[in-house]
Amino acid sequence: MSVFYEEIRTAIDPEQSDIDPGGAVHQDVSVIMTQHAAPIAPERRLEAAIVTLSAARARELAFELLAAAEAAARTGGRR
């Protein structure tokens, strides 16, 4: 089953960083997906979906999303 969220955004929270033994700071990236309440059925509103990724994984995901969007555009898919 697919779930469609109306808004997708990212955030960087300074509180969600780690310092490795060498002193390098590793900052996480949060991806937040939300859906606004429907005026006729507010009880059907989905809770926000939040995932926190390492910077490297966020970059990989961004690349995968760009590649998928390009493929969808070439095949005529639109949303």
VOTIDO-23629 format. One line per field, with one value per atom (N, C-alpha, C): x, y, z; residue number from 1. Coordinates in pm, whole numbers, plus 50000, padded with zeros to 5 digits. Example, Ala and Ser with C-alpha at 12.3 -4.5 7.8 and 13.67 -1.06 7.14 Angstrom:
<nodes>
xx = 51319,51230,51320,51285,51367,51290
yy = 49431,49550,49670,49775,49894,50003
zz = 50780,50780,50780,50708,50714,50787
i = 1,1,1,2,2,2
</nodes>
This chain:
<nodes>
xx = 50083,50000,50089,50057,50131,50063,50145,50096,50150,50064,50106,50107,50223,50238,50241,50184,50175,50304,50376,50495,50612,50726,50848,50953,51019,51123,51237,51346,51462,51500,51572,51618,51750,51832,51957,51946,51952,51941,52079,52135,52268,52277,52163,52162,52183,52163,52178,52311,52419,52550,52636,52734,52826,52968,53053,53195,53272,53349,53424,53553,53625,53745,53851,53850,53946,53903,53782,53733,53646,53626,53541,53394,53318,53175,53097,53005,52919,52776,52721,52588,52485,52375,52267,52171,52099,51998,51864,51763,51628,51541,51464,51366,51229,51145,51014,50906,50813,50701,50572,50491,50366,50250,50133,50009,49917,49858,49764,49631,49561,49430,49331,49258,49154,49036,48982,48872,48750,48726,48608,48633,48760,48790,48920,48923,49048,49097,49009,49051,49135,49138,49215,49355,49391,49523,49631,49737,49848,49943,50002,50106,50229,50309,50433,50523,50592,50692,50829,50915,51046,51153,51255,51371,51496,51592,51719,51828,51904,52006,52142,52246,52380,52391,52486,52503,52531,52610,52641,52515,52434,52311,52212,52204,52115,52157,52287,52338,52302,52316,52280,52131,52048,51904,51869,51934,51909,51943,52053,52091,51988,51944,51844,51712,51671,51549,51562,51677,51699,51695,51760,51760,51618,51542,51404,51317,51335,51257,51291,51418,51458,51395,51398,51340,51189,51123,50978,50945,51025,51001,51019,51118,51143,51031,50966,50861,50723,50718,50591,50513,50571,50501,50496,50382,50372,50273,50290,50205,50168
yy = 49883,50000,50124,50218,50344,50447,50529,50639,50767,50864,50988,51101,51162,51276,51403,51510,51635,51716,51701,51784,51697,51719,51652,51760,51758,51858,51792,51864,51814,51910,51859,51943,51888,51978,51940,51990,51898,51930,51920,52032,52027,51930,51900,51806,51663,51637,51501,51488,51519,51503,51417,51353,51268,51315,51298,51330,51199,51169,51044,51063,50953,50962,51059,51082,51174,51319,51343,51479,51531,51451,51495,51488,51589,51594,51533,51444,51381,51428,51504,51562,51476,51444,51368,51462,51405,51478,51409,51486,51430,51460,51361,51377,51365,51468,51473,51479,51384,51381,51402,51499,51530,51538,51526,51538,51631,51727,51818,51748,51788,51729,51767,51669,51696,51762,51871,51942,51853,51755,51671,51547,51512,51392,51409,51501,51524,51402,51308,51188,51095,51117,51033,51088,51194,51254,51158,51147,51060,51131,51056,51111,51139,51232,51262,51139,51119,51012,51080,51040,51103,50996,51019,50929,51014,50967,51037,50955,51022,50955,51018,50940,50998,51086,51176,51264,51181,51076,50991,50923,50869,50801,50901,51021,51124,51159,51168,51196,51083,50957,50842,50845,50875,50881,50992,51106,51218,51177,51107,51061,50962,50868,50770,50838,50940,51014,51088,51151,51221,51124,51009,50909,50858,50832,50785,50891,51018,51127,51139,51127,51132,51017,50898,50781,50798,50850,50872,50976,51081,51185,51130,51044,50985,50891,50824,50728,50792,50922,50993,50989,50933,50930,51067,51104,51231,51217,51305,51305,51444
zz = 50000,50000,50000,49914,49910,49999,50061,50142,50080,50056,49993,50095,50111,50199,50114,50164,50089,50099,50206,50226,50271,50208,50248,50267,50382,50407,50483,50492,50565,50676,50773,50884,50935,50983,51049,51192,51286,51427,51491,51537,51598,51716,51777,51890,51843,51713,51660,51586,51653,51592,51683,51623,51697,51671,51768,51753,51764,51658,51661,51743,51771,51853,51799,51668,51609,51619,51671,51690,51577,51471,51359,51400,51361,51391,51275,51306,51206,51232,51140,51155,51083,51148,51087,51014,50917,50841,50865,50903,50923,50801,50759,50651,50718,50699,50764,50658,50664,50570,50648,50602,50672,50575,50631,50554,50631,50561,50624,50647,50749,50778,50669,50622,50522,50593,50537,50605,50628,50537,50553,50638,50658,50737,50815,50912,50986,51061,51091,51164,51077,50946,50855,50831,50899,50883,50930,50854,50891,50986,51075,51161,51076,51119,51046,51047,50936,50926,50925,51016,51029,51029,50949,50947,50957,51035,51050,50983,50897,50816,50839,50818,50818,50693,50693,50577,50451,50464,50348,50295,50384,50341,50283,50340,50285,50142,50119,49985,49889,49933,49849,49815,49916,49894,49796,49809,49718,49575,49556,49423,49368,49452,49409,49371,49448,49416,49284,49261,49134,49016,49031,48925,48899,49003,48986,48920,48959,48897,48749,48714,48573,48495,48552,48485,48468,48570,48563,48456,48447,48348,48207,48188,48055,48013,48108,48073,48075,48100,48095,48224,48330,48458,48520,48573,48646,48758,48855,48973,49008
i = 1,1,1,2,2,2,3,3,3,4,4,4,5,5,5,6,6,6,7,7,7,8,8,8,9,9,9,10,10,10,11,11,11,12,12,12,13,13,13,14,14,14,15,15,15,16,16,16,17,17,17,18,18,18,19,19,19,20,20,20,21,21,21,22,22,22,23,23,23,24,24,24,25,25,25,26,26,26,27,27,27,28,28,28,29,29,29,30,30,30,31,31,31,32,32,32,33,33,33,34,34,34,35,35,35,36,36,36,37,37,37,38,38,38,39,39,39,40,40,40,41,41,41,42,42,42,43,43,43,44,44,44,45,45,45,46,46,46,47,47,47,48,48,48,49,49,49,50,50,50,51,51,51,52,52,52,53,53,53,54,54,54,55,55,55,56,56,56,57,57,57,58,58,58,59,59,59,60,60,60,61,61,61,62,62,62,63,63,63,64,64,64,65,65,65,66,66,66,67,67,67,68,68,68,69,69,69,70,70,70,71,71,71,72,72,72,73,73,73,74,74,74,75,75,75,76,76,76,77,77,77,78,78,78,79,79,79
</nodes>
